[in-house]
Amino acid sequence: MRQSAIRLTRDLRNDTNTLIIPQTSEQFAQAFDFYQRRLDKGYSLTDCASMAIMRQLEIVEILSFDRHFQQEGFRALLRE
């Protein structure tokens, strides 16, 4: 499993169509604040960080089956 994760990460890092955004301290603080405000939802901190960055970049679609993104108004393409 780790070898698969390594290959996927390498492939993504070398893909010119993929944007990898390193998380800043400010982004972490924003995600953590959002996480604390959504205790009733069961979102992960990673979900909250992704949603915050997506909002910042005005991204509305995500290649995910995670219904949490739909709850926040995003299009989870694998659920359609």
Secondary structure in CASP SS format (residue, H / E / C, confidence):
PFRMAT SS
TARGET T0000
AUTHOR 0000-0000-0000
METHOD secondary structure of the structure
MODEL  1
M C 1.00
R H 1.00
Q H 1.00
S H 1.00
A H 1.00
I H 1.00
R H 1.00
L H 1.00
T H 1.00
R H 1.00
D H 1.00
L H 1.00
R H 1.00
N H 1.00
D C 1.00
T C 1.00
N C 1.00
T C 1.00
L C 1.00
I C 1.00
I C 1.00
P C 1.00
Q C 1.00
T C 1.00
S H 1.00
E H 1.00
Q H 1.00
F H 1.00
A H 1.00
Q H 1.00
A H 1.00
F H 1.00
D H 1.00
F H 1.00
Y H 1.00
Q H 1.00
R H 1.00
R C 1.00
L C 1.00
D C 1.00
K C 1.00
G C 1.00
Y C 1.00
S C 1.00
L H 1.00
T H 1.00
D H 1.00
C H 1.00
A H 1.00
S H 1.00
M H 1.00
A H 1.00
I H 1.00
M H 1.00
R H 1.00
Q H 1.00
L C 1.00
E C 1.00
I C 1.00
V C 1.00
E E 1.00
I E 1.00
L C 1.00
S C 1.00
F C 1.00
D C 1.00
R H 1.00
H H 1.00
F H 1.00
Q H 1.00
Q H 1.00
E C 1.00
G C 1.00
F C 1.00
R E 1.00
A E 1.00
L H 1.00
L H 1.00
R H 1.00
E C 1.00
END
